[in-house]
Amino acid sequence: MRFNRQQSIIILLITALLMVFTLFQASWLADKPIGKPKLIADHAADPVRDNSGCVASANSGYGGAVVGPDIAALQVAAGIGADAIRVTTQMTNSALNVAPQFESACVADNARAPASIKDAVAGLTKPELFWQVQGALAAKQLVASLPPPSIDVTGQNILIGDAAAVAFIESLQPAHAAFSIAGARKCASDYHVSGMWGSVPESCNNGTMLLTLDDIGYSLWGWPNRFLARMKAANVRLIIAEDVVDGQIKGLTDVTQYGDIANSYNGYIWVDNIEELGPALRR
């Protein structure tokens, strides 16, 4: 098939534009990021139980400190590879406490008093803590219970909650200190549009982007290195999970899923099975 002069010019222009656009998104134009990925354990590890199925009332923690079984179970998760842990909370008699971190059929376990936020902070000195809270009142109590600088941009304590909880933290601290799942997913969705032009959307700046395994790949403009450079420049915290189901994060469950993530990725990876996936990433 032969083309006339005008058709040939149009084809050449389209080809040139495609080449420029492809080059604009090329990952290899950005340097490989420094650092390795960090694992967020979705929950505490299952604790060691005695012959009756009960957990010891106290365990030796970091530095020989004696902590309750819920905090000990969180420590185990940190000790087997977690760089960060999601700590679920609950209101008990109008006070914010650590929610039970494991299921038990033992009467003694279920009758124990909930661990306080202060006990959790004292017993968990190693990992970063992602505090899951709901509501402005819970967020206010969390801030009051944490040692200075409490919730902050250093990453030691990060709040993950609903819109009211996040709004309270943002009234005190920069946006990077707290996020909602809905907001972090909106950031990812908005980038699928603006990233075509190399722009980081306003919903992402100084915030958090939550990606699923289905999000990553060529459709994530500039993935991996060019994308990561853009996110670093915009001060965006990156988290990759397996999926988000009914507004809840579902962490990676299988070691082979690491292969779906570029080896230059240096953000967070949310994992469900820290007992298996923690040691596997450190090999």
C-alpha positions in Angstrom: 0.0 0.0 0.0 1.4 3.4 -1.1 0.8 6.6 0.8 0.7 10.1 -0.7 2.9 12.9 0.5 0.4 14.2 3.0 -0.4 10.8 4.5 3.4 10.0 4.8 3.9 13.3 6.7 1.1 12.5 9.1 2.4 9.0 9.8 5.9 10.4 10.4 4.5 13.0 12.8 2.5 10.4 14.7 5.6 8.1 14.9 7.7 10.9 16.2 5.2 11.9 18.8 5.0 8.3 20.0 8.8 8.1 20.2 9.0 11.3 22.2 6.2 10.2 24.6 7.8 6.8 25.1 11.1 8.5 25.8 9.4 10.9 28.3 8.2 8.0 30.3 11.3 5.8 30.0 12.3 4.3 33.3 16.0 4.1 32.4 16.3 7.9 32.2 16.0 8.1 36.0 18.7 6.8 38.4 18.0 3.7 40.4 16.6 4.7 43.7 18.6 4.3 46.9 17.4 1.9 49.6 15.4 -1.3 49.8 11.6 -1.9 50.4 10.2 -1.9 53.9 7.6 -4.4 55.0 4.4 -3.4 56.9 3.0 -6.4 58.9 -0.7 -6.3 58.6 -1.1 -7.8 62.1 0.8 -9.4 64.9 2.3 -12.8 64.6 0.5 -15.7 66.2 2.0 -16.1 69.7 3.4 -19.3 71.2 0.7 -21.1 73.2 0.9 -23.7 76.0 -0.7 -27.2 75.9 -4.1 -25.7 76.8 -4.0 -23.2 74.0 -3.4 -20.3 76.3 -0.7 -17.6 75.8 1.6 -16.7 78.6 0.4 -13.6 80.5 3.7 -11.9 80.0 6.8 -12.2 77.8 10.2 -10.8 77.7 10.4 -8.0 75.2 13.1 -5.8 73.8 15.7 -4.9 76.3 14.3 -7.4 78.8 11.1 -5.3 79.3 8.1 -7.4 80.4 5.1 -6.8 78.2 1.6 -8.3 77.8 0.8 -11.0 75.2 -0.6 -8.5 72.6 2.5 -6.4 72.6 4.7 -9.5 72.6 2.8 -10.8 69.5 3.6 -7.5 67.8 7.2 -7.7 68.8 7.4 -11.2 67.2 6.2 -9.7 64.0 9.0 -7.1 64.2 11.6 -9.6 65.0 10.9 -11.7 61.9 11.3 -9.0 59.4 8.7 -6.3 59.8 10.0 -2.7 59.4 6.6 -1.4 60.4 3.4 -2.8 62.0 -0.2 -1.9 61.7 -1.5 -1.6 65.3 -5.3 -1.8 65.5 -6.9 0.1 68.4 -10.3 0.2 70.1 -12.2 2.4 72.5 -12.6 0.7 75.9 -14.6 2.6 78.6 -14.0 5.9 76.6 -10.2 5.2 76.5 -8.2 4.3 73.4 -6.3 1.0 73.8 -4.6 -1.6 71.7 -7.2 -4.0 70.3 -6.7 -7.7 70.9 -4.0 -8.8 68.4 -4.8 -12.5 68.2 -7.8 -14.8 68.6 -7.9 -17.3 71.5 -10.3 -19.8 72.9 -8.7 -19.5 76.3 -10.8 -17.8 79.0 -7.7 -16.3 80.6 -6.6 -14.7 77.4 -9.9 -13.2 76.6 -10.3 -11.8 80.2 -7.1 -9.9 80.1 -7.2 -6.1 80.3 -6.4 -4.4 77.0 -2.9 -3.0 76.5 -2.6 0.8 76.7 -1.1 2.9 74.0 1.7 3.9 76.3 2.5 0.3 77.1 2.6 -0.5 73.4 5.0 2.4 72.6 7.3 1.4 75.5 7.4 -2.2 74.3 7.7 -1.5 70.6 10.9 0.5 70.1 12.1 -1.1 66.8 9.6 -0.8 64.1 7.6 2.1 62.7 4.0 1.9 63.9 0.9 2.5 61.7 -1.9 3.2 64.2 -5.3 2.3 62.9 -7.9 4.6 64.5 -11.4 5.7 63.8 -12.8 9.2 64.6 -11.3 12.5 65.8 -11.7 11.6 69.5 -9.5 8.4 69.0 -6.9 10.4 67.1 -6.8 13.0 69.8 -6.3 10.4 72.5 -3.6 8.7 70.4 -1.6 11.9 70.1 -1.9 12.5 73.8 -0.7 9.0 74.6 2.4 9.0 72.4 5.7 10.6 73.4 6.8 13.7 71.5 6.8 14.3 68.7 3.9 11.8 68.6 2.4 11.5 65.1 4.9 13.1 62.7 6.6 13.0 59.4 9.7 11.1 60.6 7.7 7.8 60.2 8.0 6.5 63.7 4.3 6.9 64.3 1.9 7.2 61.4 -1.9 7.4 61.6 -4.2 5.4 59.2 -7.8 6.1 59.8 -11.1 7.6 58.5 -11.6 11.1 57.2 -12.3 12.6 60.7 -9.1 11.1 62.2 -6.9 12.2 59.4 -8.4 15.7 59.4 -7.6 16.0 63.1 -4.0 15.0 62.6 -3.6 17.3 59.6 -4.8 20.2 61.7 -1.8 19.6 63.9 0.9 18.1 61.6 1.8 18.0 57.9 -0.3 15.7 55.7 2.4 13.1 55.4 1.8 12.1 59.0 -1.6 10.5 58.4 -3.7 9.0 55.6 -6.9 7.3 54.8 -7.2 4.3 52.6 -9.7 6.1 50.4 -7.4 9.1 50.1 -4.4 7.0 49.3 -6.3 5.1 46.6 -7.5 8.4 45.1 -3.9 9.5 44.8 -3.1 6.3 42.8 -6.2 6.8 40.6 -5.4 10.5 39.9 -1.8 9.7 38.9 -3.0 7.2 36.2 -4.3 10.4 34.5 -1.9 13.1 35.4 1.2 10.9 35.2 0.7 10.7 31.4 2.2 14.2 31.4 4.7 13.6 34.1 2.7 15.5 36.7 2.1 14.4 40.3 -1.6 15.2 41.3 -2.4 17.5 44.2 -4.0 14.5 46.0 -0.6 12.9 46.2 1.7 15.8 47.2 3.2 15.3 50.7 0.8 12.4 51.1 0.4 8.6 50.6 -0.2 6.5 47.5 -1.6 3.1 47.9 -1.0 0.8 45.0 -2.2 -2.8 44.4 -0.3 -5.4 42.4 -2.7 -4.8 39.5 -1.8 -1.1 39.4 1.9 -1.5 38.8 3.4 -2.0 35.3 3.5 0.0 32.1 0.2 1.7 32.9 1.8 3.3 35.9 3.5 6.1 34.0 7.3 5.9 34.3 7.4 2.7 36.3 9.6 1.9 38.0 12.5 4.4 38.3 11.0 7.5 36.6 7.8 7.0 38.6 9.8 6.6 41.9 11.8 9.7 41.2 8.6 11.7 40.7 7.1 10.4 43.9 10.3 11.2 45.9 10.3 14.8 44.5 6.7 15.2 45.7 7.4 13.6 49.1 4.9 10.8 48.5 4.9 7.7 50.8 4.4 4.6 48.6 2.7 1.5 49.7 2.1 -1.6 47.6 -0.5 -4.2 48.7 -2.1 -7.2 47.0 -5.5 -5.6 46.9 -8.0 -3.3 48.6 -11.3 -5.1 49.4 -14.3 -3.3 50.9 -12.1 -0.5 51.9 -9.6 -2.7 53.7 -6.0 -3.4 52.7 -5.2 -7.0 51.8 -1.4 -7.6 52.1 0.7 -9.9 50.1 0.2 -13.5 51.0 2.8 -15.4 48.9 6.5 -15.1 48.4 6.2 -15.3 44.6 4.3 -11.9 44.7 7.6 -10.2 45.4 8.4 -11.0 41.8 5.6 -8.7 40.6 7.4 -5.7 42.1 10.4 -4.1 40.5 13.7 -4.8 42.3 14.4 -1.0 42.4 11.3 -0.3 44.4 12.2 1.2 47.8 8.8 2.0 49.3 6.6 0.0 51.7 5.1 -3.4 50.9 2.0 -4.4 53.0 2.2 -8.1 53.9 -0.3 -10.4 55.5 1.9 -13.3 56.4 5.0 -11.7 58.0 6.1 -15.1 59.3 6.9 -16.3 55.8 7.3 -13.1 53.8 9.5 -11.3 56.3 12.5 -13.8 56.2 12.0 -14.3 52.5 12.7 -10.7 51.6 15.9 -10.7 53.8 17.6 -13.6 52.1 
